[in-house]
């Protein structure tokens, strides 16, 4: 079991950001977490990443129990791709250096010693993502789409046991979004890659290969299970609070208000 949450609650200033959440992610599963703004998606992901301890409930990630383990060590097995990580990266680092730091989860390449094999792997991950040409360019001058590809490569650098992505397609134009979804689909459909959890607002941002979906509203789970049974007009309407028509064309999803 990659993630097991039992009756998890996170409260801040008397308000429940997440309440009564039971959720399990198995090794072979790829999940999407959907919900409106303020529904608790990012909070839930932070709990799964062992970056945030719950107010109540039990959290087990990759066999480690939150509150009973060395969190710094346990976090090394969990790759988190998010805007918060991007903001912490020094803009003058090259794209290859940013990916390289994913080996140990550091933010600066001089914090650790890397072998030539590590540098070769970082470049290979960039090539695989289709952005090998930016390897020596400063992270700060890259486009948003290129940055997301670099951060995804960084997340995969350490061969993590769990990959978590918080709205990686936010703010991307159509071309950049589709290129990123191709990269995510390659991860999601590969049996050698780790279990994956993707947070998004939009069904259009769900890549091929996603097997399960969790819908959350006001901190509570609306529905969770296999993607085909969860992503229906009825459940998505209940999640977003308006009548929605859900469509699936091939391996892609879409939704529009009725």
Buried (B, 14 or more C-beta within 10 A) or exposed (E): EBBBBBEBBBBEEEEBBBBBBEBBBEEEBBBBBBBBEEBBBBBBBBBBBBBBEBBBBBBBBBEBEBEEBEBEEBBBBBBBBBBEBBEEBBEEBBBBBBBBBBBBBEEEBEEEEBEEEBBEBBBEBBEBBBBBEBBEBBBEEBEBBBBBBBBBBBBBBBEBBBBBBBBBBBEBEEEBBEBBBBBBBBBBBEEEBBBBBBBBBBBBBBBBBBBBBBBBBBBBBBBBBEBEEBBEBEBBBBBBEEEBEBEBEEEBBEBEEE
